[in-house]
Amino acid sequence: MIQQPADLPEPSPDARAASAALSRMIAAEIDARGGWISFARYMELALYAPGLGYYSGGSHKFGGQHSGGDFLTAPELTPLFAGALARQVAQVLAASSPQVIEAGAGSGRLAADLLPALAALDCLPGRYRILELSGELRARQQATLAERAPAFADRVEWLDELPQRFSGCLVGNELLDAMPTHALRWSDDDETPAVFERGVGLEGGLLVTAERPAAGALLAAAQALGVQGAYRSEINLAARSWVSELARRLEKGALLLIDYGLPRHELYHALREGGTLRCHYRHRVHDEPFWFPGLSDITSHVDFTAVAEAGFDAGLDVMGFTSQANFLLNCGIGDLLQDGKVGVGDTAGADDLRARGAVNVLISPNEMGELFKVIALGRGVPGPLLGFARADRVHAL
């Protein structure tokens, strides 16, 4: 059995039982595939297996420690985040079409705050479409919208897949980091250097790390990084493919993607020789992805250079790249804080100290301000975009 990581709360009996069922499902697939699956496939099952995966099961993911959640996203902290983002979304909608697609809407909090914020800017979209594959999360999003933004519920619809063509603004907040990623190890043999894909096998009925030589597109992507010596990291081919597919379908408008990550030259730096794969459980971070599968979120840092290349190669313009702090400040979050104009009625009398504390978390370089980045990829939208007017870092990609 995987050793309990330090300081993690013991899962409930129901949670342990669900994890055991998922573990049996994963073990059966490993057996069926000859004793090995890629880590990307393991991550896909651990997060998205119907009814049992982290995002498709019934556990509570989003929110503070007292709510039983595992982590907080920016929209959960304060509606000021959506208020600032709305200004950038409004600019894109005005230059394209009055449609928003939110990919992976989490608890629904961003949608519930963004819709009234756009209405306050006289830029309410005709349709707000949420791409969400988890039935459990859809239900939570519907409940959040009914509670926080009932006047806009008739504009919201849920998608099982992306439309074949769309114009407008697509927003993805903390989406790319949870896409299944491949894990790799570079050898330190000077005479016969090699790259190995780190996957999952079985040993005595337990899930264990098992390697095989990397091949195909994954090997080509690994070799292109120029990594030297012993090294471990991740390459997210799924995120690249997803951005390429979005680019193919976007007629006019922009993709706004917000996540934690780095440009390639910083991500694959010698100081990160152990990679960036992390697991999140009850507001604690651990590095044991086989510990009770399905109970922890599994993430890795986004290679924003790869995201930019995927969009550019598919015909999109790279319209901006900067830190979350710079983006929010460019979009006027400071003015919103000062004026109290956040677009949702129940925050009009919010405690000023609490609001300032939330904004500090969003923009502080020691909190989310520098860790999170924002990239914009567009077609047919004139620039410059508001969120990148100052401190644009496209040159760093």
N, C-alpha and C positions, 0 to 999 in steps of 0.2 A: 504493500500500500504506500502511496506517496506520503511522505512525512508532512505533518501539519505545519504550514509556514508560520513563523513567529507572529504572535499578536492577532491572529485571525479568529473571529468568533466561531464557535462550533455551529455548523448548519443544523437546522431543525430536522427531526425524523422525516418529515414529508419531503424536504429538500434533498436529503440524502437518498431517499427512495427514488426520486425523479432522476438524480444524477446516476444512480446505479442502473436505471433503465436505459439512460442515454449511453452509458459506458458499454452495456451489452450490445446496443445497436452499433456503436463504433467498432467494437471487437469483432462483431459479425462481418462488418464490411472489410475490415483488415484481413480476416480469414478468406473472404470471398475474392479478394484481390491479391492473393498469394503471399500474405504476411506483411504487407507494407502499404501505407497511404502517405501522400505528401502532407506536410504540416498545413498547407493551405486547405486541403480537404478536411483534415481534422478540425481546423478552426471553423470552417463552414458548418460542419455538423455541430460543434460545441456551441456555436452562436445561433444557428438558424434551423436545426433539425425540427420538423413540425411537432409542436406540442411539448418538446423537451429542451430545445436549445435555449441559450440565455435570452435571446430577444424574442423567441417564439413561444416560450413557456409563460407561466403565470406569475413569475416573481417580479417584485417591485424593483425597478432599476434606477429611476431618476429621482433626485431629491436629496435633501439633507439627511444627516445621520438620524435625526428624530423621526423622519418619515419612513425609515427602513430602506432607503435607497442605497445604491453603491457609489454614486458619484453625482456631482452637480455640473450641469452645463450652463453656459452663459445665460441663456434665456431664463433659467430657473432663478438666477440671482436677482434680476431686476428687469422690469419692462423698459428701462432706459436702453437696454441693449437693442431691443426691437425698434424703439423709437429712433435710434441713430441709424440702424440698418435700413429702416423705411426710407430715409432720405436718399440712400443710394439706389434702392429698388425703384423708387419713384422716377429717378432719372432714367433708368433703363426702360421702364414701362413707357415713359413719355416718348422715347426714341424708337420703340418697337410696337408691342401690342399689350393691352391691359390684362395680361395673364401671368400668374405666378405658379410655379411648380416648386413645392418643397419636397426634397428627397430625404426620406428618413426623418420624420417629424418628432420622434421621441415621445415626450409626454403630451405634445400638442401646445405647449406653452408659447413657443415662438409664433405659431399661427394665430393663437388667441390674442397676442399682443401686437403682432405685425398688421393684422387687418384693421383694427381701429386706428393705429398709427398712420397707415396709408390713407384712411378716410379723413383724418385730420389734415392731411396734406392735399386733399381733394384729388387723390390718385387711387381711389379704391379699384382693385381689379375686378373685371367682370366675372372671372373664375379664379379660384384659389384651389389648386389641385395638389393633393398629397400622395406621393408615391410611397406606399407602406405595405410590406408583404406580411407583417405580423398581425394576425387577427386580434391578439391581446392588446397590442399597442394601438391599433385602430380604435378599439373600444375605449381605451383611455383617452385618446385624442378627441374622440367625439364627446366624451364627458367633460373634458377640459374646455372645449369650445362652447358647449352648452352652458357651462357655468360662467366663463369669463367673457365670452363674446357672442351671446345668443342672437344679437341683431344681425350677425354676419354669417350665420350657420348655413343659410340657403345658397351662399356663394361657394361653399366648400364641397369638393367631391374627392373620392379616393380612387387611386389608380392601382391596378395590378401590375402594370408595365408602362413604360414610357410611351407616349404617343408617337406615331410614325414621324410626324412633323410638328414643330411647335415654334411659336414666337413669343417673346416676353422675357421673363427673368426666372431662372432656376436657382434656388438657394439650397445649399447643402451645408449644414452645420454639424461638425463632428460626425461625418459620414465615412470619409475615405479611410480613416484610421482603423475602422472596424471591418473593412473588406478583407477577406481571407488572403493572407500573405504567405509567400514561400520563404522558408528559413534555409540559410546556407552556411557552410563552413569552408573557408579557404585554408589550404594546408600551408605549412611553412617549410616544405621540402624544396630546397633550391634547385635540385636536379630534376625533379618531376613534380612541379607545382600542379595542384589539382583543385577543383571546386566540387564540393559534395553537397547534395541536397539533404537537409535534415528532415526526416519524416517520422512516422509513428509506426511502431511494430508492437508485438506482444511478447512478453516474457513471463512465464508462469501465470498467464491470464491477466497480467497487468500491462497497462499502456507504458511503453518506453520509447525513448528516442532511438531511431535507427536511420543510418545513412546509406546513400547510394550515390554514385557519380551523377553530377548535374548534367543535363542534356538539353538539346533543342534550344528554344527561345530563352529559356531560363539561363542556360549556360552562356549564351551569347550576351544576355543582359549583364550577367555577372562579370564576364571578361571585359566588357566595355567600361566597367568601373575602375579598372586599373589598380585593384587592391593588391597590396604586397604583404607577404608574410602571413602568419597565423591570424585569422580574423573570423568573426561570426557576425552575421547581419541578416537582413530581410530584403526581399525584392517583391513589390506588390504589382504583379502583372495584371491583376483584376482591376485595380484602380486605373491603370493606363487604358485598358480596354473599355472601361466604362466611360471615361472622358472622351475617347475616340468615338464611341457610339453616340454620346450626347452631341458631339460636334456634327456628326452626320445628320442628325435630326433637327438641329437648330437652324431655322431659316433666318431669323433676325432677333437679336437680343443679346443676353449675356448670362454666363454661369458665374455665380458668386459662391466660392467654396471656402469654408472657414474650418481650420483644423490645426492640430499641433503637428509640427514637422519643420523641415529645414531644406534649404537648397542642397543639391547633391554633394557639392564639395565640403559642406559642413556635416551632412548626415553620415557620409562614409569616411569620416576622419579617424585617424589612429586612436584618438581618445575614446571612440565609441566601438572599440574592438569586440565588445560583447553583444552588440546589437541593441535594439530599442524595444523588443517585445516585452510587454508588461500586462499583468492581469489586475483587475480591480474588483474588490469585494468589500462591501460595507465601509467605504471610504478609506480602505487600506490598499496599498499596492504590494503585489507579490510577483514572483517570477516562476511559479509552478503551474504551467498551463494544464497539467494532467490532474491537478488537485480538484476533486469533485467536478468533473466536466459538466458544463451547463450552468454552474452557479456563479462563475466569475466572468466579467467582460474580458476580452482579449484584444489588445490593440498593438499597433506599431506606428512609429513616426512616419509621416507622409514625406515622400521625396517630391518636393514641389517642382524641381527641375523636370522630373519625369512627367508630372501633370502638365506643365507648360509645353513640353515637347509633344505630348499626345494631342493636345488641343491645336497647337501650331501646325503639326503635320497633317491634321485633318481640316485645315483651312480656317481656323479661328485666329483672331488677333489676341495676343497676350496684352491685356489692357491695364494690368496693374498687379503688383505684388508687394505686400508690406506687412508689418506686424499688426496684430489686432488692436494694439494701443493706438498706433498711428491712424489706422482705418477709422476707429470710433471717434477719435479726436477730430479728424478731417470731416466726419459726418456730423459733428456738432454735439457730441454727447455732453460736453461741458456746458453748453448753452441749455440743453434740455434739463440737466441737473439744476442749473441755476434758476430756470424758469418753472420747473416742475411740469413741463409739457411732455408727458410720456405717452399720451394717446389712450389711456385706459382709466375709466372713471374711478375705480376703487383705490387708486394710488394717489388721488389728489391730495389727501391729507397724510401721506406717508411720512414717517419720521425722517427728518433731514439727515440725521447722523447715520441711519441705516442705509439710506440711498447713497450717501457719500462713501460708505464702507464698501458697498457693492460695486460702485464704479471704480473704486481703488483696486479691487480684485481684478476687474476687467482690464485695466490699463497699466497696472504696476508691472515693471519688468521682472519683479521677483514673484509675481503671481501668474495671471493668464496673459498679460499684456505682450510679452515677448515670446513666450512659448507658443502661442497661437499665431497663425499667419492667415492672411486673406489673399486669394488670387482671383482675378477676374479674367475670363476668356469670353470673347464676344465676336459677333458678326453684324456688320451694318449699323453699329452704334457709334456715333461720334464721341471722341474724347475731348479733354481728359475726364475721367470719372471722378466724382466728388471724393470718394474714399481714398483716392491715391494722389490727390492734388499736391500733397507734400510728403516727402520721405518715401517715394516710390522706390522699390528695390528690384525692379525687373532686371537691372544690370547684374544683380548678384546671382541670378538663376543660371 
